[in-house]
């Protein structure tokens, strides 16, 4: 497992995207609502002074503008969306804000989505969807945390490691990293729906 810091030029970024898509069967990303605090099972410990179900909204006009701005990117992969739902993160992420999560099958159109920006650092609010993750068999193989300019590689792949070295990125080996997967998230989805919480808000 590796932490990766730094930025790529667009040509190298797209080469990495192509390599990741060959190894993936789906991707995930989110659209954060910066003006909507939500407390659910995922972030209950983080928000321990508030009950599950607590919601506070402000600046929803800004969020609507963001949704409208990013709609053209979603349109590129609209037919490939496996699931979309509201939560406070996905896989191993935890946030205090509400976000719309998208789980999308890899297809010929997926590359076109990634080609709309120059680097993984471009996957950030307010211009773009956030924090893409590439999955294979339900397990994350590559994850981006754009606002920290950090990417995480969860597979041992000599070809990709050589590529990252050639591009002079700062690559730090981390034996302690746990591989995020859909398994825990799906179990939590079932727990949340069983509690009768509707409106598409689920915990992972």
N, C-alpha and C positions, 0 to 999 in steps of 0.2 A: 504494500500500500504506500502511496506517495502523496505528499503535499506539493503543489506546484504554484510558484509565484512568478509573476511577470506577465508581459503582454506579447502577443504575436502580431506580425504583420498580417494583412488580410489573406495573402496567398497561403501562408503557413497555417493560419487559423482554419481556412477551408479544407486544407489537406488533413488536419487533425479531425475535423468534423466528418469528412468522408471515411477516415479510418475508424472512428467511433461508430458511425452508422452501420458499417459492415459487421460490427461486433454486437449490435443491439437489435432488439425487436420492438422496443417502445421507448418513449421519452416522457418526462414530466417537467412541468414548469408552473409558475403561478402568476396571478395578477393581484398584487396586494392592494387592500383598501386602507390607505394611510389614515383615513379619518374614521375608522370603525374599530373600536376596541371590542373584543369578544372573549368571553371566558367559557371554555369547554373542557372536556376531559383531558385533552392534550396539554393545555397550559395551566390547569387548575393549581398546581403547586407553585408555579411562577406567580400566579395572581391569587394567592391564598387569602387575601382580605376581601375577595369578592365571590359570590356564589356562581356555580355553573349556570350558564344561561344569561349572565349579565352582559348587556350591550350598551355602548355609548357611541353615538354617531355625530360627526361634524364634518364640514367641508365636503359634503357629498357631491356638490357641483364639480369640485376638482376631480373627484373619483370618476364621475360620469365622463368628464373630458378625457381622462386617462383611458377609460373603457372604449370610448369612441376612437381615440388615437391608435389603440392597439388592435382594433377590430380587423384591420386589413391584414395583420399578421395571422390572426386566428383563421381568417378566411382561406389562407393558403393550405391549412391542414384540417379544415372543418370536417371533411368526410372521414378523417382518420381518428377522431376523438373517441376513445374507448369510454371515458367517464370524465365528468366535471362535477365538482362539488365545492362547498365552502368549508374551510377549516382554519386552523391557526398555524399551519405548517404541513409538511408531508415528509414521509420517510422518517428521518431522525431530527427534523427541524421543529423548533418551538418558537412561537412569536406571541406577542400580546395583541396583535391586530388580526382582523379577518382577511382572508385571501381566497380567491377562487383558484382551485387546483385543477390542472388539466393533465390527464393521462392519455397519451396519444400513440397510436401504432405507427411504427416506422414504415414509410412508403416512399415512392419516388418524389413526393412533394416535400418530405421532411427537410431535405437539403436546401430547398428553396427558402424555407423559413430561416434556417441558420445563415443563409447568404445575405439576409437583410441587414446584418450588422458586420462590423470589421473584426471583432474579437469577442471572446466570452465576457470581457469587461463591459461590453455594450448591452448586455442583458440586464438592464437596470431601469427602475422607475426614475423619471416619468416618461421615458421614451419608448420602453420596450417591455415585454414580459420579463420575469425574473427567474434566475437560478435554475437553468436547465439541468436535468439529470438524465443520463443514458442508462437504460436497463436491459438486462439479458436474463431471461428466465425468472423474472421477478426480483432480481438483485441488481443493485446499482453498480455500474462499472466505472462511471465517471460523473462527477458532480461539480457544479460551479456555484460559488458563493460570491456573486459579482461585486457587491459593495465592499467586500474585504479583499478583492482582487486575488482570490484564492480558488484553485481547483484541486480536486481530490481524485486520484486514480486508484481504483480498488482491485485492479487485476495486474498480475505479473505478465507483462507483454514486452519482450525484448525489443521488438520493432518500434513500439511506441516510446519506450525509454530512450532508445537511440535517437529517435526523432526529437524528443524534448531536449536531449543533450545538444544536438546540432543547432537547435534554435536558441541555445544559451539561456534557457529558463532555469530558475532556481528550483531544483527538485530535491525534496527532503524525504528520505525513507522513514516510514512510521509503522513499526510492527504492531503498535497498540490500536490501530484504527479498526473499528467494527464496520462490517459491510452493511449499509442500510438496505432493507428489503421491503417488499410489499406485504410480507407475511404478518408482521405485527400490526401494520396499518389496517389490513383487512379484518383481523380479529377485533380491533377497536371500532371499526365501522359497524360491525355486527353488534357490539356492546351498546354503541350509541343509539342505533336504530331500535334496539330492544328496550331502551329506556323511554321511547316515545318522543324523542326530540326530532322534529321534522324540519321543514324549510331547507333541506339540503345541508344543514350544518352537522358535521360529523367530527369525531375525534379520531386521531391516529396514533 
